[in-house]
Amino acid sequence: MQCAMRRDIAGGSVRTTSYIPQEFAKVGRVLRLKDDNVGWVDGWVVEFVGDEIVEGDQLPDSHKAIKNHRKSTGDSTPRLRA
């Protein structure tokens, strides 16, 4: 399920939206999420749970979406130096 989450940090908070398994998608639940850069990060609080249940094979592929965006906008084209 798609969930909006918040984690308190020094001087404020950060927010993220992510698909998580339904068993963990409960408002108020505190989770540990994996960050590609630093590993597992504790303290993410579920603030909102979406209505639609999405199976694992139907999850959006963000890497594919970014690649398609770059192709369609020309962002993947090498820059010319002046």
Distance bins in CASP14 RR format, pairs under 12 A and 6 or more apart:
PFRMAT RR
TARGET T0000
AUTHOR 0000-0000-0000
RMODE 2
METHOD distances of the structure
MODEL  1
1 17 0 0 0 0 0 1 0 0 0 0 0
1 18 0 0 0 0 1 0 0 0 0 0 0
1 19 1 0 0 1 0 0 0 0 0 0 0
1 20 1 0 0 1 0 0 0 0 0 0 0
1 21 1 0 0 1 0 0 0 0 0 0 0
1 22 1 0 1 0 0 0 0 0 0 0 0
1 23 0 0 0 0 1 0 0 0 0 0 0
1 24 0 0 0 0 1 0 0 0 0 0 0
1 25 1 0 1 0 0 0 0 0 0 0 0
1 26 0 0 0 0 1 0 0 0 0 0 0
1 27 0 0 0 0 0 1 0 0 0 0 0
1 29 0 0 0 0 0 1 0 0 0 0 0
1 46 0 0 0 0 1 0 0 0 0 0 0
1 48 0 0 0 0 0 1 0 0 0 0 0
1 49 1 0 1 0 0 0 0 0 0 0 0
1 50 1 0 1 0 0 0 0 0 0 0 0
1 51 0 0 0 0 1 0 0 0 0 0 0
1 52 1 0 0 1 0 0 0 0 0 0 0
1 53 1 0 1 0 0 0 0 0 0 0 0
1 54 1 0 0 1 0 0 0 0 0 0 0
1 55 0 0 0 0 0 1 0 0 0 0 0
1 56 0 0 0 0 0 1 0 0 0 0 0
1 58 0 0 0 0 0 1 0 0 0 0 0
1 59 0 0 0 0 0 1 0 0 0 0 0
2 16 0 0 0 0 0 1 0 0 0 0 0
2 17 1 0 0 1 0 0 0 0 0 0 0
2 18 1 0 0 1 0 0 0 0 0 0 0
2 19 1 0 1 0 0 0 0 0 0 0 0
2 20 0 0 0 0 1 0 0 0 0 0 0
2 21 0 0 0 0 0 1 0 0 0 0 0
2 22 0 0 0 0 0 1 0 0 0 0 0
2 25 0 0 0 0 1 0 0 0 0 0 0
2 46 0 0 0 0 0 1 0 0 0 0 0
2 48 0 0 0 0 1 0 0 0 0 0 0
2 49 1 0 0 1 0 0 0 0 0 0 0
2 50 1 0 1 0 0 0 0 0 0 0 0
2 51 0 0 0 0 1 0 0 0 0 0 0
2 52 1 0 0 1 0 0 0 0 0 0 0
2 53 0 0 0 0 1 0 0 0 0 0 0
2 54 1 0 0 1 0 0 0 0 0 0 0
2 58 0 0 0 0 0 1 0 0 0 0 0
2 59 0 0 0 0 1 0 0 0 0 0 0
2 60 0 0 0 0 1 0 0 0 0 0 0
3 15 0 0 0 0 0 1 0 0 0 0 0
3 16 0 0 0 0 1 0 0 0 0 0 0
3 17 1 0 0 1 0 0 0 0 0 0 0
3 18 1 0 0 1 0 0 0 0 0 0 0
3 19 1 0 0 1 0 0 0 0 0 0 0
3 20 1 0 1 0 0 0 0 0 0 0 0
3 21 0 0 0 0 0 1 0 0 0 0 0
3 22 0 0 0 0 0 1 0 0 0 0 0
3 24 0 0 0 0 1 0 0 0 0 0 0
3 25 1 0 1 0 0 0 0 0 0 0 0
3 26 0 0 0 0 1 0 0 0 0 0 0
3 27 0 0 0 0 1 0 0 0 0 0 0
3 28 0 0 0 0 0 1 0 0 0 0 0
3 29 0 0 0 0 1 0 0 0 0 0 0
3 31 0 0 0 0 1 0 0 0 0 0 0
3 33 0 0 0 0 0 1 0 0 0 0 0
3 44 0 0 0 0 1 0 0 0 0 0 0
3 45 0 0 0 0 0 1 0 0 0 0 0
3 46 1 0 1 0 0 0 0 0 0 0 0
3 47 1 0 0 1 0 0 0 0 0 0 0
3 48 1 0 0 1 0 0 0 0 0 0 0
3 49 1 0 1 0 0 0 0 0 0 0 0
3 50 1 0 0 1 0 0 0 0 0 0 0
3 51 0 0 0 0 0 1 0 0 0 0 0
3 52 0 0 0 0 0 1 0 0 0 0 0
3 53 0 0 0 0 0 1 0 0 0 0 0
3 54 0 0 0 0 0 1 0 0 0 0 0
4 14 0 0 0 0 0 1 0 0 0 0 0
4 15 1 0 0 1 0 0 0 0 0 0 0
4 16 1 0 0 1 0 0 0 0 0 0 0
4 17 1 0 1 0 0 0 0 0 0 0 0
4 18 0 0 0 0 1 0 0 0 0 0 0
4 19 0 0 0 0 0 1 0 0 0 0 0
4 20 0 0 0 0 0 1 0 0 0 0 0
4 25 0 0 0 0 0 1 0 0 0 0 0
4 27 0 0 0 0 1 0 0 0 0 0 0
4 28 0 0 0 0 0 1 0 0 0 0 0
4 44 0 0 0 0 0 1 0 0 0 0 0
4 45 0 0 0 0 1 0 0 0 0 0 0
4 46 1 0 0 1 0 0 0 0 0 0 0
4 47 1 0 1 0 0 0 0 0 0 0 0
4 48 1 0 1 0 0 0 0 0 0 0 0
4 49 0 0 0 0 1 0 0 0 0 0 0
4 50 0 0 0 0 1 0 0 0 0 0 0
5 13 0 0 0 0 0 1 0 0 0 0 0
5 14 0 0 0 0 1 0 0 0 0 0 0
5 15 1 0 0 1 0 0 0 0 0 0 0
5 16 1 0 1 0 0 0 0 0 0 0 0
5 17 1 0 0 1 0 0 0 0 0 0 0
5 18 1 0 0 1 0 0 0 0 0 0 0
5 19 0 0 0 0 0 1 0 0 0 0 0
5 20 0 0 0 0 1 0 0 0 0 0 0
5 24 0 0 0 0 0 1 0 0 0 0 0
5 25 0 0 0 0 0 1 0 0 0 0 0
5 26 0 0 0 0 0 1 0 0 0 0 0
5 27 0 0 0 0 0 1 0 0 0 0 0
5 28 0 0 0 0 1 0 0 0 0 0 0
5 29 0 0 0 0 1 0 0 0 0 0 0
5 30 0 0 0 0 1 0 0 0 0 0 0
5 31 1 0 0 1 0 0 0 0 0 0 0
5 32 0 0 0 0 0 1 0 0 0 0 0
5 33 1 0 0 1 0 0 0 0 0 0 0
5 41 0 0 0 0 0 1 0 0 0 0 0
5 42 0 0 0 0 0 1 0 0 0 0 0
5 43 0 0 0 0 1 0 0 0 0 0 0
5 44 1 0 1 0 0 0 0 0 0 0 0
5 45 1 0 0 1 0 0 0 0 0 0 0
5 46 1 0 1 0 0 0 0 0 0 0 0
5 47 1 0 0 1 0 0 0 0 0 0 0
5 48 0 0 0 0 1 0 0 0 0 0 0
5 49 0 0 0 0 1 0 0 0 0 0 0
5 50 0 0 0 0 0 1 0 0 0 0 0
6 12 0 0 0 0 1 0 0 0 0 0 0
6 13 1 0 1 0 0 0 0 0 0 0 0
6 14 1 0 0 1 0 0 0 0 0 0 0
6 15 1 0 1 0 0 0 0 0 0 0 0
6 16 0 0 0 0 1 0 0 0 0 0 0
6 17 0 0 0 0 0 1 0 0 0 0 0
6 18 0 0 0 0 0 1 0 0 0 0 0
6 27 0 0 0 0 0 1 0 0 0 0 0
6 28 0 0 0 0 1 0 0 0 0 0 0
6 30 0 0 0 0 0 1 0 0 0 0 0
6 31 0 0 0 0 0 1 0 0 0 0 0
6 33 0 0 0 0 0 1 0 0 0 0 0
6 43 0 0 0 0 1 0 0 0 0 0 0
6 44 1 0 0 1 0 0 0 0 0 0 0
6 45 1 0 1 0 0 0 0 0 0 0 0
6 46 0 0 0 0 1 0 0 0 0 0 0
6 47 1 0 1 0 0 0 0 0 0 0 0
6 48 0 0 0 0 1 0 0 0 0 0 0
7 13 1 0 0 1 0 0 0 0 0 0 0
7 14 1 0 1 0 0 0 0 0 0 0 0
7 15 1 0 0 1 0 0 0 0 0 0 0
7 16 1 0 0 1 0 0 0 0 0 0 0
7 18 0 0 0 0 0 1 0 0 0 0 0
7 30 0 0 0 0 1 0 0 0 0 0 0
7 31 0 0 0 0 1 0 0 0 0 0 0
7 32 0 0 0 0 0 1 0 0 0 0 0
7 33 0 0 0 0 1 0 0 0 0 0 0
7 35 0 0 0 0 0 1 0 0 0 0 0
7 41 1 0 0 1 0 0 0 0 0 0 0
7 42 0 0 0 0 1 0 0 0 0 0 0
7 43 1 0 1 0 0 0 0 0 0 0 0
7 44 1 0 1 0 0 0 0 0 0 0 0
7 45 1 0 0 1 0 0 0 0 0 0 0
7 46 0 0 0 0 0 1 0 0 0 0 0
7 47 0 0 0 0 0 1 0 0 0 0 0
8 14 0 0 0 0 1 0 0 0 0 0 0
8 15 0 0 0 0 0 1 0 0 0 0 0
8 30 0 0 0 0 0 1 0 0 0 0 0
8 41 0 0 0 0 0 1 0 0 0 0 0
8 42 0 0 0 0 0 1 0 0 0 0 0
8 43 1 0 0 1 0 0 0 0 0 0 0
8 44 0 0 0 0 1 0 0 0 0 0 0
8 45 0 0 0 0 1 0 0 0 0 0 0
9 15 0 0 0 0 0 1 0 0 0 0 0
9 41 0 0 0 0 0 1 0 0 0 0 0
9 42 0 0 0 0 0 1 0 0 0 0 0
9 43 0 0 0 0 1 0 0 0 0 0 0
9 44 0 0 0 0 0 1 0 0 0 0 0
13 43 0 0 0 0 0 1 0 0 0 0 0
13 44 0 0 0 0 0 1 0 0 0 0 0
13 45 0 0 0 0 1 0 0 0 0 0 0
13 47 0 0 0 0 0 1 0 0 0 0 0
14 33 0 0 0 0 0 1 0 0 0 0 0
14 35 0 0 0 0 0 1 0 0 0 0 0
14 41 0 0 0 0 1 0 0 0 0 0 0
14 43 0 0 0 0 0 1 0 0 0 0 0
14 44 0 0 0 0 1 0 0 0 0 0 0
14 45 0 0 0 0 0 1 0 0 0 0 0
15 44 0 0 0 0 1 0 0 0 0 0 0
15 45 0 0 0 0 0 1 0 0 0 0 0
15 46 0 0 0 0 0 1 0 0 0 0 0
15 47 0 0 0 0 1 0 0 0 0 0 0
15 48 0 0 0 0 0 1 0 0 0 0 0
16 31 0 0 0 0 0 1 0 0 0 0 0
16 33 1 0 0 1 0 0 0 0 0 0 0
16 34 0 0 0 0 0 1 0 0 0 0 0
16 35 0 0 0 0 1 0 0 0 0 0 0
16 41 0 0 0 0 0 1 0 0 0 0 0
16 43 0 0 0 0 0 1 0 0 0 0 0
16 44 1 0 0 1 0 0 0 0 0 0 0
16 45 0 0 0 0 0 1 0 0 0 0 0
16 46 0 0 0 0 0 1 0 0 0 0 0
16 47 0 0 0 0 0 1 0 0 0 0 0
16 48 0 0 0 0 0 1 0 0 0 0 0
17 33 0 0 0 0 0 1 0 0 0 0 0
17 44 0 0 0 0 0 1 0 0 0 0 0
17 46 0 0 0 0 0 1 0 0 0 0 0
17 47 0 0 0 0 1 0 0 0 0 0 0
17 48 0 0 0 0 1 0 0 0 0 0 0
17 49 0 0 0 0 0 1 0 0 0 0 0
17 50 0 0 0 0 1 0 0 0 0 0 0
17 60 0 0 0 0 0 1 0 0 0 0 0
17 62 0 0 0 0 0 1 0 0 0 0 0
18 24 0 0 0 0 0 1 0 0 0 0 0
18 25 0 0 0 0 0 1 0 0 0 0 0
18 31 0 0 0 0 1 0 0 0 0 0 0
18 33 1 0 0 1 0 0 0 0 0 0 0
18 34 0 0 0 0 0 1 0 0 0 0 0
18 35 0 0 0 0 0 1 0 0 0 0 0
18 41 0 0 0 0 0 1 0 0 0 0 0
18 44 0 0 0 0 1 0 0 0 0 0 0
18 46 0 0 0 0 1 0 0 0 0 0 0
18 47 0 0 0 0 0 1 0 0 0 0 0
18 48 0 0 0 0 0 1 0 0 0 0 0
18 49 0 0 0 0 0 1 0 0 0 0 0
18 50 0 0 0 0 0 1 0 0 0 0 0
18 54 0 0 0 0 0 1 0 0 0 0 0
18 59 0 0 0 0 0 1 0 0 0 0 0
18 60 0 0 0 0 0 1 0 0 0 0 0
18 62 0 0 0 0 0 1 0 0 0 0 0
19 25 0 0 0 0 1 0 0 0 0 0 0
19 33 0 0 0 0 0 1 0 0 0 0 0
19 49 0 0 0 0 0 1 0 0 0 0 0
19 50 0 0 0 0 1 0 0 0 0 0 0
19 52 0 0 0 0 0 1 0 0 0 0 0
19 53 0 0 0 0 0 1 0 0 0 0 0
19 54 1 0 0 1 0 0 0 0 0 0 0
19 55 0 0 0 0 0 1 0 0 0 0 0
19 56 1 0 0 1 0 0 0 0 0 0 0
19 58 0 0 0 0 1 0 0 0 0 0 0
19 59 1 0 1 0 0 0 0 0 0 0 0
19 60 0 0 0 0 1 0 0 0 0 0 0
19 61 0 0 0 0 0 1 0 0 0 0 0
19 62 0 0 0 0 0 1 0 0 0 0 0
20 26 0 0 0 0 1 0 0 0 0 0 0
20 29 0 0 0 0 1 0 0 0 0 0 0
20 31 1 0 0 1 0 0 0 0 0 0 0
20 32 0 0 0 0 0 1 0 0 0 0 0
20 33 0 0 0 0 1 0 0 0 0 0 0
20 34 0 0 0 0 0 1 0 0 0 0 0
20 44 0 0 0 0 1 0 0 0 0 0 0
20 46 1 0 0 1 0 0 0 0 0 0 0
20 48 0 0 0 0 0 1 0 0 0 0 0
20 49 0 0 0 0 1 0 0 0 0 0 0
20 50 0 0 0 0 0 1 0 0 0 0 0
20 53 0 0 0 0 0 1 0 0 0 0 0
20 54 0 0 0 0 0 1 0 0 0 0 0
20 56 0 0 0 0 0 1 0 0 0 0 0
20 59 0 0 0 0 0 1 0 0 0 0 0
21 29 0 0 0 0 0 1 0 0 0 0 0
21 31 0 0 0 0 0 1 0 0 0 0 0
21 33 0 0 0 0 0 1 0 0 0 0 0
21 46 0 0 0 0 0 1 0 0 0 0 0
21 49 0 0 0 0 0 1 0 0 0 0 0
21 53 0 0 0 0 0 1 0 0 0 0 0
21 54 0 0 0 0 0 1 0 0 0 0 0
21 55 0 0 0 0 0 1 0 0 0 0 0
21 56 0 0 0 0 1 0 0 0 0 0 0
21 59 0 0 0 0 0 1 0 0 0 0 0
22 29 0 0 0 0 0 1 0 0 0 0 0
22 46 0 0 0 0 0 1 0 0 0 0 0
22 49 0 0 0 0 1 0 0 0 0 0 0
22 50 0 0 0 0 0 1 0 0 0 0 0
22 51 0 0 0 0 0 1 0 0 0 0 0
22 52 0 0 0 0 0 1 0 0 0 0 0
22 53 1 0 0 1 0 0 0 0 0 0 0
22 54 0 0 0 0 1 0 0 0 0 0 0
22 55 0 0 0 0 0 1 0 0 0 0 0
22 56 0 0 0 0 0 1 0 0 0 0 0
23 29 0 0 0 0 1 0 0 0 0 0 0
23 31 0 0 0 0 0 1 0 0 0 0 0
23 46 0 0 0 0 0 1 0 0 0 0 0
23 49 0 0 0 0 0 1 0 0 0 0 0
23 53 0 0 0 0 0 1 0 0 0 0 0
24 30 0 0 0 0 0 1 0 0 0 0 0
24 31 1 0 1 0 0 0 0 0 0 0 0
24 32 0 0 0 0 1 0 0 0 0 0 0
24 33 0 0 0 0 1 0 0 0 0 0 0
24 44 0 0 0 0 0 1 0 0 0 0 0
24 45 0 0 0 0 0 1 0 0 0 0 0
24 46 1 0 0 1 0 0 0 0 0 0 0
24 49 0 0 0 0 1 0 0 0 0 0 0
25 31 0 0 0 0 1 0 0 0 0 0 0
25 44 0 0 0 0 0 1 0 0 0 0 0
25 46 1 0 0 1 0 0 0 0 0 0 0
25 47 0 0 0 0 0 1 0 0 0 0 0
25 48 0 0 0 0 1 0 0 0 0 0 0
25 49 1 0 1 0 0 0 0 0 0 0 0
25 50 1 0 0 1 0 0 0 0 0 0 0
25 51 0 0 0 0 0 1 0 0 0 0 0
25 52 0 0 0 0 0 1 0 0 0 0 0
25 53 0 0 0 0 1 0 0 0 0 0 0
25 54 0 0 0 0 0 1 0 0 0 0 0
26 45 0 0 0 0 0 1 0 0 0 0 0
26 46 1 0 0 1 0 0 0 0 0 0 0
26 47 0 0 0 0 0 1 0 0 0 0 0
26 48 0 0 0 0 0 1 0 0 0 0 0
26 49 1 0 0 1 0 0 0 0 0 0 0
26 50 0 0 0 0 0 1 0 0 0 0 0
27 45 0 0 0 0 1 0 0 0 0 0 0
27 46 1 0 1 0 0 0 0 0 0 0 0
27 47 1 0 0 1 0 0 0 0 0 0 0
27 48 1 0 0 1 0 0 0 0 0 0 0
27 49 1 0 1 0 0 0 0 0 0 0 0
27 50 0 0 0 0 0 1 0 0 0 0 0
28 43 0 0 0 0 0 1 0 0 0 0 0
28 44 0 0 0 0 0 1 0 0 0 0 0
28 45 1 0 1 0 0 0 0 0 0 0 0
28 46 1 0 1 0 0 0 0 0 0 0 0
28 47 1 0 0 1 0 0 0 0 0 0 0
28 48 0 0 0 0 1 0 0 0 0 0 0
28 49 0 0 0 0 1 0 0 0 0 0 0
29 43 0 0 0 0 0 1 0 0 0 0 0
29 44 0 0 0 0 1 0 0 0 0 0 0
29 45 1 0 0 1 0 0 0 0 0 0 0
29 46 1 0 1 0 0 0 0 0 0 0 0
29 47 0 0 0 0 0 1 0 0 0 0 0
29 48 0 0 0 0 0 1 0 0 0 0 0
29 49 0 0 0 0 1 0 0 0 0 0 0
30 41 0 0 0 0 0 1 0 0 0 0 0
30 42 1 0 0 1 0 0 0 0 0 0 0
30 43 1 0 1 0 0 0 0 0 0 0 0
30 44 1 0 0 1 0 0 0 0 0 0 0
30 45 1 0 1 0 0 0 0 0 0 0 0
30 46 1 0 0 1 0 0 0 0 0 0 0
30 47 0 0 0 0 0 1 0 0 0 0 0
31 40 0 0 0 0 0 1 0 0 0 0 0
31 41 0 0 0 0 1 0 0 0 0 0 0
31 42 0 0 0 0 1 0 0 0 0 0 0
31 43 1 0 0 1 0 0 0 0 0 0 0
31 44 1 0 1 0 0 0 0 0 0 0 0
31 45 1 0 0 1 0 0 0 0 0 0 0
31 46 1 0 0 1 0 0 0 0 0 0 0
31 47 0 0 0 0 0 1 0 0 0 0 0
31 49 0 0 0 0 0 1 0 0 0 0 0
32 38 0 0 0 0 0 1 0 0 0 0 0
32 39 0 0 0 0 1 0 0 0 0 0 0
32 40 1 0 1 0 0 0 0 0 0 0 0
32 41 1 0 0 1 0 0 0 0 0 0 0
32 42 1 0 1 0 0 0 0 0 0 0 0
32 43 1 0 0 1 0 0 0 0 0 0 0
32 44 1 0 0 1 0 0 0 0 0 0 0
32 45 0 0 0 0 0 1 0 0 0 0 0
33 39 0 0 0 0 1 0 0 0 0 0 0
33 40 1 0 0 1 0 0 0 0 0 0 0
33 41 1 0 1 0 0 0 0 0 0 0 0
33 42 0 0 0 0 1 0 0 0 0 0 0
33 43 0 0 0 0 1 0 0 0 0 0 0
33 44 1 0 1 0 0 0 0 0 0 0 0
33 45 0 0 0 0 0 1 0 0 0 0 0
33 46 0 0 0 0 0 1 0 0 0 0 0
34 40 1 0 1 0 0 0 0 0 0 0 0
34 41 1 0 0 1 0 0 0 0 0 0 0
34 42 0 0 0 0 0 1 0 0 0 0 0
34 44 0 0 0 0 0 1 0 0 0 0 0
35 41 1 0 1 0 0 0 0 0 0 0 0
35 42 0 0 0 0 0 1 0 0 0 0 0
35 43 0 0 0 0 0 1 0 0 0 0 0
35 44 0 0 0 0 0 1 0 0 0 0 0
36 62 0 0 0 0 0 1 0 0 0 0 0
36 63 0 0 0 0 0 1 0 0 0 0 0
52 58 0 0 0 0 1 0 0 0 0 0 0
52 59 0 0 0 0 0 1 0 0 0 0 0
53 59 0 0 0 0 0 1 0 0 0 0 0
54 60 0 0 0 0 1 0 0 0 0 0 0
59 65 0 0 0 0 0 1 0 0 0 0 0
60 66 0 0 0 0 0 1 0 0 0 0 0
60 68 0 0 0 0 0 1 0 0 0 0 0
61 67 0 0 0 0 1 0 0 0 0 0 0
61 68 0 0 0 0 1 0 0 0 0 0 0
62 68 0 0 0 0 0 1 0 0 0 0 0
62 69 0 0 0 0 0 1 0 0 0 0 0
63 69 0 0 0 0 0 1 0 0 0 0 0
63 70 0 0 0 0 0 1 0 0 0 0 0
64 70 0 0 0 0 0 1 0 0 0 0 0
64 71 0 0 0 0 0 1 0 0 0 0 0
65 71 0 0 0 0 0 1 0 0 0 0 0
65 72 0 0 0 0 0 1 0 0 0 0 0
66 72 0 0 0 0 0 1 0 0 0 0 0
66 73 0 0 0 0 0 1 0 0 0 0 0
66 75 0 0 0 0 1 0 0 0 0 0 0
66 76 0 0 0 0 1 0 0 0 0 0 0
67 73 0 0 0 0 0 1 0 0 0 0 0
67 74 0 0 0 0 0 1 0 0 0 0 0
67 75 0 0 0 0 1 0 0 0 0 0 0
67 76 1 0 0 1 0 0 0 0 0 0 0
68 74 0 0 0 0 0 1 0 0 0 0 0
68 75 0 0 0 0 0 1 0 0 0 0 0
68 76 0 0 0 0 0 1 0 0 0 0 0
69 75 1 0 0 1 0 0 0 0 0 0 0
69 76 0 0 0 0 1 0 0 0 0 0 0
70 76 1 1 0 0 0 0 0 0 0 0 0
70 77 0 0 0 0 1 0 0 0 0 0 0
70 78 0 0 0 0 0 1 0 0 0 0 0
71 77 0 0 0 0 1 0 0 0 0 0 0
END
